């Protein structure tokens, strides 16, 4: 079997040596054939798949790698779909990229292919935050757009995300239709190149101002910022695309004492100061936190390489910096927006917020307090964008996000936006200080007293190989056939099945329909407020378990004790479900 695979791979590699590929690529292929058969197999055993969001993979030569040829095939397939979908129209597209190695090369290649297809192309002059690409699609009335990024993945990776007319990542039916068109591109000769360079317009700093002005319209407490403009803020772009625009946005909001971590303000696709450029990880944030401790900063902010995810660390009463999880950041930002909208008399019952189904139920409690509808949607920001799209002209979107460190305030962008989230987090800190004499961390504790102390946990169970993938599917089948009757002794009272789109009231046996897109996700809710969500990965043999528990918090004095009890409860739930 192994020999059969090697034969197939060698034949495919030979087709690259014989085909219309550049000499540097051919040399890489020759070196793999001669010296590294394992790498050769990894590079050629399949074609890099254009998934529902686009491409993501390790860079290098080969059909299963990110390179100008796999990017070219994806772009030509997307171009062909756009021509079918918008027949007779002058198609307009926008292109952005992050700081990763080859991102500029790939984005220029994408621009060339779109221009060669006769499209009007807008290409940013250098790296930009992913949300600005979404903004550009809307502002320039584009039909589509592409951003070259692998988000917070390790340095070996790059990626390609496709967007639709509203500035959102593509959703059904377009995602599957684009995949179909991409699969038809089987030869380099099908990819149009080298024509109509005059179709490409370069976007520069003047366009950034339009984007920053739109973000500044989100400001709710300029008078508080004015009084605390010297509040110390440490920010790290983690070698990525937030390096210029996050400080520029904070300055536009009025903050005058923002310090960048100098080593991480260097744009570098090798991310030399971190193992992984992911602001979810404390190790990644350590350099910024150490600088904040030296400076006595009140707020630590970070963005990932394409500046759509936000990391926040706050100082507690002991002077230690606590790294917030994505749920806490979302609750703070949403609570700030809703509180200020209410104080400014802007809430009239026709507003809404959005969160994903695996995100903290605390967001629902906050929205309910303000009489604002809270939608729950599937995991992925494109589903938040879909709800915004469906409500256009009917209700006003305030903000929303997901537990994986993404937040979007306002509807001028249709993807998570860490540039605006950083500015709002800083403004919320100034507002809390001015109006209540509290730090943002102290205000978060007060929110737990008001709404209940919600705490979340996550476990990823990995089962390798083909057998692993089958085992995970079997786990989902078994969970559907035999769901737990109790979790930690508390009866399961409600089950959501997003595959059948049914909610079961366990006590009455009644079923009701979930108005949602279908997805292979299960949720169990217990009588004592515990929530467990189960979601297999669509791309790897992994199944994720999301836990949410809640207890009343009588006072801030009980915070540490209650936190320890909730964390212990999450660990006990894992054991009860035999995950530990």
C-alpha positions as CSV (number, residue, x, y, z in Angstrom):
1,X,0.0,0.0,0.0
2,X,2.8,2.4,0.9
3,X,4.6,1.6,-2.4
4,X,1.4,2.3,-4.3
5,X,1.1,5.7,-2.5
6,X,4.8,6.5,-3.2
7,X,4.3,5.6,-6.9
8,X,1.3,7.9,-7.2
9,X,3.2,10.7,-5.4
10,X,6.3,10.3,-7.6
11,X,4.1,10.5,-10.7
12,X,2.4,13.6,-9.4
13,X,5.8,15.2,-8.5
14,X,7.1,14.3,-12.0
15,X,4.2,16.1,-13.6
16,X,5.4,19.3,-11.7
17,X,8.9,18.7,-13.0
18,X,7.6,18.3,-16.6
19,X,4.9,21.0,-16.3
20,X,4.8,24.8,-16.5
21,X,6.2,25.5,-13.1
22,X,9.0,27.9,-12.2
23,X,12.6,26.7,-11.8
24,X,12.8,27.4,-8.1
25,X,9.7,25.2,-7.5
26,X,11.1,22.4,-9.6
27,X,14.4,22.5,-7.7
28,X,12.4,22.1,-4.4
29,X,10.6,19.1,-5.9
30,X,13.9,17.5,-7.1
31,X,15.5,18.0,-3.6
32,X,12.5,16.2,-2.0
33,X,12.7,13.3,-4.4
34,X,16.4,12.9,-3.7
35,X,16.6,13.6,0.0
36,X,13.2,13.6,1.8
37,X,10.6,11.1,0.6
38,X,8.5,11.7,3.7
39,X,8.2,15.4,2.9
40,X,7.5,14.6,-0.7
41,X,4.6,12.4,0.3
42,X,3.2,15.1,2.6
43,X,3.5,17.6,-0.2
44,X,1.9,15.6,-3.0
45,X,-0.3,12.9,-1.5
46,X,-3.4,15.0,-2.0
47,X,-4.5,18.4,-3.3
48,X,-4.8,21.2,-0.7
49,X,-8.5,21.5,-0.2
50,X,-10.4,24.7,-0.8
51,X,-12.7,24.3,2.3
52,X,-15.8,26.4,3.2
53,X,-13.6,29.3,4.3
54,X,-10.8,28.9,1.7
55,X,-7.3,27.5,1.9
56,X,-4.9,26.9,4.9
57,X,-1.8,24.9,4.8
58,X,2.0,24.7,5.2
59,X,4.0,26.7,2.6
60,X,6.2,24.9,0.1
61,X,6.2,23.2,-3.3
62,X,3.6,20.6,-4.0
63,X,-0.2,20.1,-4.6
64,X,-0.9,19.9,-0.8
65,X,1.1,23.1,0.1
66,X,0.4,26.8,0.0
67,X,2.2,28.2,-3.0
68,X,1.5,30.4,-6.0
69,X,0.0,27.5,-7.9
70,X,-2.5,26.3,-5.3
71,X,-3.3,30.0,-4.6
72,X,-3.7,30.5,-8.4
73,X,-6.1,27.6,-8.8
74,X,-8.2,28.8,-5.9
75,X,-8.3,32.3,-7.3
76,X,-9.2,31.3,-10.9
77,X,-12.0,29.0,-9.5
78,X,-13.3,31.9,-7.5
79,X,-13.1,34.2,-10.5
80,X,-15.0,31.7,-12.6
81,X,-17.8,31.5,-10.0
82,X,-18.0,35.3,-9.8
83,X,-18.3,35.6,-13.6
84,X,-21.2,33.0,-13.5
85,X,-22.9,34.7,-10.5
86,X,-22.5,38.3,-11.7
87,X,-22.8,37.8,-15.5
88,X,-22.8,41.1,-17.3
89,X,-21.5,43.2,-14.4
90,X,-18.1,44.8,-14.0
91,X,-16.8,42.7,-11.1
92,X,-14.9,44.5,-8.3
93,X,-12.7,42.7,-5.8
94,X,-10.5,43.8,-2.9
95,X,-7.3,42.0,-1.6
96,X,-5.5,42.2,1.7
97,X,-2.8,40.3,3.5
98,X,-1.0,40.0,6.8
99,X,2.6,39.8,7.9
100,X,3.3,36.1,7.1
101,X,6.1,35.0,4.8
102,X,4.9,35.0,1.2
103,X,1.7,36.9,2.0
104,X,2.7,39.9,-0.2
105,X,3.7,37.5,-3.0
106,X,0.5,35.6,-2.8
107,X,-1.7,38.7,-2.7
108,X,0.0,40.2,-5.7
109,X,-0.5,36.9,-7.6
110,X,-4.2,37.0,-6.6
111,X,-4.5,40.6,-7.9
112,X,-2.8,39.7,-11.2
113,X,-5.2,36.8,-11.8
114,X,-8.3,38.8,-11.0
115,X,-7.1,41.7,-13.2
116,X,-6.4,39.2,-16.0
117,X,-10.0,38.0,-15.7
118,X,-11.1,41.6,-16.4
119,X,-12.0,42.5,-12.9
120,X,-11.6,45.9,-11.2
121,X,-9.1,45.1,-8.4
122,X,-8.3,47.0,-5.2
123,X,-5.0,45.9,-3.6
124,X,-3.7,47.3,-0.3
125,X,-0.1,48.7,-0.6
126,X,1.1,46.6,2.3
127,X,-0.1,44.4,5.2
128,X,-3.5,45.4,6.7
129,X,-5.8,44.0,9.4
130,X,-8.3,41.4,8.0
131,X,-11.3,43.5,9.2
132,X,-10.1,46.4,7.0
133,X,-10.4,44.1,4.0
134,X,-14.0,43.3,5.0
135,X,-14.6,47.1,5.4
136,X,-13.0,47.7,2.0
137,X,-15.4,45.3,0.3
138,X,-18.4,47.1,1.7
139,X,-17.0,50.6,1.2
140,X,-15.9,50.1,-2.4
141,X,-19.0,48.1,-3.3
142,X,-17.0,45.0,-4.2
143,X,-18.6,41.7,-5.2
144,X,-15.9,39.7,-3.4
145,X,-12.5,39.9,-1.7
146,X,-9.6,37.8,-0.5
147,X,-7.3,38.1,2.5
148,X,-4.1,36.1,2.6
149,X,-3.6,35.0,6.2
150,X,-3.3,31.9,8.4
151,X,-4.6,33.9,11.4
152,X,-2.8,32.8,14.5
153,X,-1.4,29.5,13.1
154,X,2.4,28.7,13.4
155,X,4.8,30.5,11.1
156,X,5.0,27.6,8.6
157,X,1.4,28.2,7.6
158,X,-0.4,30.6,5.3
159,X,-4.0,30.8,4.2
160,X,-6.5,32.3,1.9
161,X,-10.0,33.5,2.9
162,X,-12.7,34.4,0.4
163,X,-15.4,37.0,1.2
164,X,-18.7,37.9,-0.4
165,X,-20.5,41.2,-1.3
166,X,-21.5,42.1,2.3
167,X,-17.9,41.8,3.6
168,X,-18.6,38.5,5.2
169,X,-16.7,35.2,4.6
170,X,-18.6,33.2,2.1
171,X,-21.6,31.1,3.4
172,X,-24.0,28.7,1.7
173,X,-24.6,28.2,-1.2
174,X,-21.6,30.2,-2.4
175,X,-19.0,28.3,-0.3
176,X,-19.9,24.9,-1.9
177,X,-20.3,26.4,-5.4
178,X,-16.9,28.0,-5.2
179,X,-15.3,24.7,-4.1
180,X,-16.9,23.1,-7.2
181,X,-15.4,25.7,-9.5
182,X,-11.9,25.4,-7.8
183,X,-11.9,21.7,-8.3
184,X,-12.3,22.2,-12.1
185,X,-8.9,24.0,-12.2
186,X,-6.5,21.1,-12.9
187,X,-3.8,22.7,-15.0
188,X,-1.7,25.9,-14.7
189,X,-2.7,26.8,-18.2
190,X,-6.3,27.4,-17.0
191,X,-5.2,30.2,-14.7
192,X,-5.2,33.6,-16.4
193,X,-2.1,35.8,-15.7
194,X,-0.2,38.8,-16.9
195,X,-3.0,40.8,-18.4
196,X,-4.6,44.2,-17.6
197,X,-2.3,45.5,-14.9
198,X,-4.1,48.8,-15.3
199,X,-7.1,47.2,-13.6
200,X,-5.3,47.2,-10.3
201,X,-5.8,50.2,-7.9
202,X,-3.5,50.4,-4.9
203,X,-5.1,51.4,-1.6
204,X,-2.9,53.4,0.8
205,X,-3.1,55.4,4.0
206,X,-5.9,57.6,2.8
207,X,-8.2,54.6,2.8
208,X,-7.0,53.7,6.4
209,X,-8.4,57.1,7.5
210,X,-11.9,56.1,6.2
211,X,-11.7,52.9,8.1
212,X,-10.4,54.5,11.3
213,X,-13.2,57.2,11.1
214,X,-15.8,54.5,11.0
215,X,-14.3,52.8,14.1
216,X,-14.2,56.2,15.9
217,X,-18.0,56.5,15.4
218,X,-18.3,53.6,17.9
219,X,-17.0,55.8,20.7
220,X,-19.5,56.1,23.5
221,X,-17.5,58.0,26.2
222,X,-15.2,60.6,24.8
223,X,-15.4,62.8,27.9
224,X,-14.1,59.9,30.1
225,X,-11.2,59.3,27.7
226,X,-10.4,63.0,27.8
227,X,-10.0,62.8,31.6
228,X,-7.9,59.6,31.5
229,X,-6.1,60.1,28.2
230,X,-2.8,59.4,30.0
231,X,-3.9,56.0,31.2
232,X,-1.0,53.6,30.6
233,X,-1.7,51.0,27.9
234,X,0.8,48.4,26.6
235,X,0.0,46.9,23.2
236,X,1.7,44.2,21.2
237,X,0.9,43.4,17.5
238,X,2.8,40.1,17.8
239,X,4.8,41.0,14.6
240,X,1.6,41.4,12.7
241,X,-0.8,43.8,10.9
242,X,-2.1,45.7,13.9
243,X,1.2,47.5,14.3
244,X,0.1,50.8,12.8
245,X,-3.6,50.9,12.9
246,X,-4.3,49.8,16.5
247,X,-2.2,52.6,17.9
248,X,-3.7,55.0,15.3
249,X,-7.2,54.0,16.4
250,X,-6.3,54.4,20.1
251,X,-4.9,57.9,19.4
252,X,-8.0,58.9,17.5
253,X,-10.1,57.8,20.5
254,X,-7.9,60.2,22.6
255,X,-5.4,57.9,24.3
256,X,-2.0,59.5,24.5
257,X,0.1,57.0,26.5
258,X,0.2,53.8,24.4
259,X,3.4,51.9,24.5
260,X,4.2,49.2,21.9
261,X,6.3,46.2,22.9
262,X,9.4,47.2,20.7
263,X,10.6,43.7,19.9
264,X,7.1,42.6,18.8
265,X,6.4,45.8,16.8
266,X,8.8,44.5,14.2
267,X,6.8,43.1,11.2
268,X,8.2,39.5,10.8
269,X,6.5,36.4,9.4
270,X,8.8,34.2,11.5
271,X,7.3,35.6,14.7
272,X,10.7,35.4,16.4
273,X,9.7,36.2,19.9
274,X,6.8,33.7,20.3
275,X,6.3,30.0,19.8
276,X,2.8,30.7,18.5
277,X,1.4,34.1,17.6
278,X,-1.9,33.4,19.4
279,X,-3.0,36.0,22.1
280,X,-5.1,33.2,23.8
281,X,-1.8,31.8,25.3
282,X,-0.2,33.4,28.3
283,X,3.3,32.5,27.1
284,X,2.6,34.5,23.9
285,X,1.5,37.5,26.0
286,X,4.4,37.2,28.5
287,X,6.6,39.9,26.9
288,X,3.7,42.4,26.9
289,X,2.7,41.5,30.5
290,X,6.3,41.9,31.7
291,X,6.5,45.3,30.1
292,X,3.2,46.3,31.6
293,X,4.5,45.3,35.1
294,X,7.6,47.5,34.6
295,X,5.5,50.4,33.3
296,X,2.6,50.0,35.8
297,X,0.2,49.8,32.9
298,X,-3.6,49.4,33.6
299,X,-4.3,47.6,30.4
300,X,-2.5,45.1,28.2
301,X,-3.8,44.6,24.6
302,X,-2.7,42.3,21.9
303,X,-3.8,41.3,18.4
304,X,-2.9,38.2,16.4
305,X,-1.0,38.5,13.0
306,X,-4.1,39.5,11.0
307,X,-5.6,41.6,13.8
308,X,-9.0,40.0,14.0
309,X,-8.5,38.4,17.5
310,X,-7.9,40.4,20.6
311,X,-6.0,39.5,23.7
312,X,-6.6,41.4,27.0
313,X,-4.7,41.3,30.3
314,X,-5.9,43.3,33.3
315,X,-4.3,44.0,36.7
316,X,-6.0,42.5,39.7
317,X,-6.0,43.9,43.3
318,X,-2.6,42.1,44.0
319,X,-1.0,43.8,41.1
320,X,-0.9,40.6,39.0
321,X,-1.9,40.6,35.4
322,X,-4.8,38.3,34.6
323,X,-5.2,37.2,31.0
324,X,-8.9,37.2,30.1
325,X,-10.4,34.4,28.2
326,X,-12.5,35.2,25.1
327,X,-15.8,34.9,27.0
328,X,-14.7,37.5,29.6
329,X,-13.5,39.9,26.9
330,X,-16.9,39.5,25.1
331,X,-18.9,40.0,28.3
332,X,-16.9,43.2,29.2
333,X,-17.2,44.7,25.7
334,X,-20.9,43.8,25.3
335,X,-21.8,45.0,28.8
336,X,-20.0,48.3,28.2
337,X,-21.8,48.9,24.9
338,X,-25.2,48.0,26.3
339,X,-24.7,50.1,29.4
340,X,-23.7,53.2,27.5
341,X,-26.4,52.7,24.8
342,X,-28.9,52.6,27.7
343,X,-27.5,55.6,29.5
344,X,-27.4,57.6,26.2
345,X,-31.1,56.7,25.5
346,X,-30.2,54.8,22.4
347,X,-32.1,51.5,23.3
348,X,-35.6,51.4,22.0
349,X,-36.2,47.6,21.9
350,X,-35.1,47.4,18.2
351,X,-31.5,46.4,18.8
352,X,-29.8,43.0,19.0
353,X,-26.5,41.3,19.9
354,X,-25.1,38.0,18.7
355,X,-23.0,35.2,20.2
356,X,-22.1,31.7,19.1
357,X,-23.7,28.7,20.7
358,X,-20.5,27.7,22.5
359,X,-20.0,31.1,24.0
360,X,-20.8,32.1,27.6
361,X,-24.5,32.2,28.6
362,X,-23.6,35.3,30.5
363,X,-23.9,37.3,27.3
364,X,-27.6,36.2,27.2
365,X,-28.1,37.3,30.8
366,X,-26.6,40.7,30.1
367,X,-28.7,41.2,26.9
368,X,-31.9,40.1,28.7
369,X,-31.2,42.7,31.5
370,X,-31.2,45.5,28.9
371,X,-34.2,44.1,27.0
372,X,-32.0,43.5,23.9
373,X,-32.5,40.3,21.8
374,X,-29.5,38.0,21.9
375,X,-29.2,35.6,18.9
376,X,-27.2,32.4,19.3
377,X,-25.5,31.1,16.1
378,X,-23.2,28.4,14.9
379,X,-19.4,28.7,15.6
380,X,-17.7,31.0,13.0
381,X,-18.0,34.7,12.4
382,X,-19.6,34.2,9.1
383,X,-22.8,33.1,11.0
384,X,-22.7,36.3,13.0
385,X,-22.5,38.2,9.8
386,X,-25.4,36.2,8.4
387,X,-27.6,37.3,11.3
388,X,-26.6,40.9,10.8
389,X,-27.4,40.6,7.1
390,X,-30.8,39.0,7.8
391,X,-31.8,41.8,10.1
392,X,-30.6,44.7,7.9
393,X,-33.4,47.3,7.7
394,X,-35.3,45.7,10.5
395,X,-33.2,45.9,13.7
396,X,-29.9,47.5,14.7
397,X,-26.8,45.3,15.5
398,X,-24.8,46.6,18.5
399,X,-22.1,44.0,19.0
400,X,-21.3,40.3,19.2
401,X,-18.6,37.7,19.2
402,X,-17.3,34.3,20.1
403,X,-15.3,32.6,22.8
404,X,-12.3,32.3,20.6
405,X,-11.2,35.9,21.2
406,X,-13.2,37.6,18.4
407,X,-15.5,40.6,18.8
408,X,-17.3,43.0,16.4
409,X,-18.9,46.2,17.5
410,X,-21.0,47.9,14.8
411,X,-21.9,46.6,11.4
412,X,-19.5,48.5,9.2
413,X,-17.3,45.4,9.1
414,X,-18.6,41.8,8.8
415,X,-15.8,39.9,10.5
416,X,-14.2,40.1,13.9
417,X,-12.3,43.3,14.4
418,X,-9.6,43.6,17.0
419,X,-8.7,47.1,15.9
420,X,-12.1,48.5,17.1
421,X,-12.2,46.0,20.0
422,X,-8.9,47.3,21.4
423,X,-10.2,50.9,21.2
424,X,-13.5,50.0,22.9
425,X,-11.7,48.0,25.7
426,X,-9.5,51.0,26.4
427,X,-12.5,53.4,26.4
428,X,-14.4,51.0,28.7
429,X,-11.4,51.1,31.1
430,X,-11.5,55.0,31.1
431,X,-15.3,55.0,31.6
432,X,-15.2,52.5,34.5
433,X,-12.4,54.6,36.2
434,X,-14.2,57.9,35.7
435,X,-17.8,56.8,36.6
436,X,-17.3,54.1,39.2
437,X,-13.7,54.5,40.3
438,X,-13.1,50.9,39.3
439,X,-10.6,49.1,37.1
440,X,-11.9,47.0,34.3
441,X,-11.1,43.9,36.3
442,X,-13.0,45.2,39.3
443,X,-15.9,46.0,37.0
444,X,-15.9,42.5,35.6
445,X,-16.1,41.1,39.2
446,X,-19.1,43.5,39.8
447,X,-20.8,42.1,36.7
448,X,-20.4,38.6,38.1
449,X,-22.2,39.8,41.3
450,X,-25.0,41.3,39.2
451,X,-25.6,38.5,36.6
452,X,-24.1,35.4,38.3
453,X,-20.5,34.1,38.1
454,X,-20.3,32.3,34.7
455,X,-17.1,30.2,34.1
456,X,-16.2,28.2,31.0
457,X,-13.8,25.4,30.1
458,X,-12.8,23.5,27.0
459,X,-11.4,20.0,26.3
460,X,-10.2,18.8,22.9
461,X,-10.1,15.0,22.5
462,X,-7.8,14.0,19.7
463,X,-8.1,10.5,18.0
464,X,-5.5,10.1,15.2
465,X,-5.9,8.7,11.7
466,X,-8.8,7.2,9.9
467,X,-9.8,5.1,12.9
468,X,-9.8,8.2,15.0
469,X,-12.1,10.0,12.7
470,X,-14.5,7.0,12.7
471,X,-14.3,6.8,16.5
472,X,-15.3,10.5,16.8
473,X,-18.3,10.0,14.5
474,X,-19.3,6.9,16.6
475,X,-19.1,9.1,19.8
476,X,-21.6,11.5,18.3
477,X,-23.9,8.7,17.3
478,X,-23.7,7.2,20.8
479,X,-24.3,10.6,22.5
480,X,-27.4,11.1,20.3
481,X,-28.7,7.6,21.2
482,X,-27.8,7.7,24.9
483,X,-27.4,11.3,26.1
484,X,-26.4,11.7,29.8
485,X,-29.4,11.8,32.1
486,X,-27.6,13.7,34.8
487,X,-24.3,15.7,34.9
488,X,-22.7,15.8,38.4
489,X,-26.1,14.6,39.8
490,X,-28.1,17.5,38.2
491,X,-30.8,16.3,35.8
492,X,-30.3,17.1,32.1
493,X,-33.5,19.2,31.4
494,X,-32.9,20.3,27.8
495,X,-31.0,18.9,24.7
496,X,-30.2,20.9,21.6
497,X,-29.4,18.9,18.5
498,X,-28.1,21.2,15.7
499,X,-28.0,18.3,13.3
500,X,-31.7,17.6,13.5
501,X,-32.4,21.2,14.4
502,X,-34.5,20.1,17.4
503,X,-34.7,21.1,21.0
504,X,-36.0,18.5,23.4
505,X,-37.6,19.4,26.7
506,X,-36.5,16.3,28.6
507,X,-39.1,16.8,31.4
508,X,-42.2,17.1,29.1
509,X,-40.8,15.2,26.0
510,X,-41.8,18.1,23.8
511,X,-39.7,19.0,20.8
512,X,-39.4,22.4,19.2
513,X,-37.5,23.5,16.1
514,X,-34.2,25.4,16.2
515,X,-34.1,28.2,13.6
516,X,-30.5,27.7,12.6
517,X,-28.2,26.3,10.0
518,X,-27.6,22.5,10.5
519,X,-24.4,21.4,12.1
520,X,-23.1,18.3,13.9
521,X,-23.3,19.8,17.4
522,X,-25.0,18.6,20.6
523,X,-25.8,20.6,23.8
524,X,-27.0,19.5,27.2
525,X,-28.4,21.8,29.8
526,X,-28.9,20.7,33.4
527,X,-31.2,21.9,36.1
528,X,-28.4,23.7,38.0
529,X,-27.4,25.8,35.0
530,X,-24.5,23.7,33.7
531,X,-24.1,23.6,29.9
532,X,-22.1,21.2,27.8
533,X,-21.6,21.6,24.1
534,X,-20.0,18.8,21.9
535,X,-18.6,19.6,18.5
536,X,-16.4,17.4,16.3
537,X,-13.9,19.3,14.1
538,X,-14.7,19.3,10.4
539,X,-11.1,19.3,9.4
540,X,-9.2,17.0,11.8
541,X,-9.9,13.9,14.0
542,X,-10.7,16.0,17.1
543,X,-13.8,16.5,19.2
544,X,-14.3,19.6,21.4
545,X,-16.3,19.7,24.6
546,X,-17.2,23.2,25.9
547,X,-18.3,23.6,29.5
548,X,-20.2,26.4,31.1
549,X,-21.1,26.5,34.8
550,X,-22.6,29.2,36.9
551,X,-23.0,30.1,40.6
552,X,-24.4,33.2,42.3
553,X,-21.6,35.6,43.6
554,X,-22.8,37.3,46.8
555,X,-20.0,39.8,46.8
556,X,-16.6,40.6,45.3
557,X,-15.1,39.4,48.6
558,X,-16.2,35.9,47.6
559,X,-14.7,36.1,44.1
560,X,-11.5,33.9,44.6
561,X,-13.4,31.2,46.6
562,X,-16.2,31.0,44.0
563,X,-13.7,31.0,41.2
564,X,-11.9,28.0,42.7
565,X,-15.3,26.2,43.3
566,X,-16.4,26.8,39.6
567,X,-13.1,25.6,38.2
568,X,-13.3,22.5,40.5
569,X,-16.8,21.9,39.2
570,X,-15.6,22.0,35.5
571,X,-12.9,19.4,36.4
572,X,-15.6,17.3,38.0
573,X,-17.9,17.5,34.9
574,X,-15.0,16.3,32.8
575,X,-14.5,13.3,35.0
576,X,-18.2,12.6,35.1
577,X,-18.3,12.5,31.3
578,X,-15.1,10.3,31.4
579,X,-13.0,12.9,29.6
580,X,-10.2,12.9,32.2
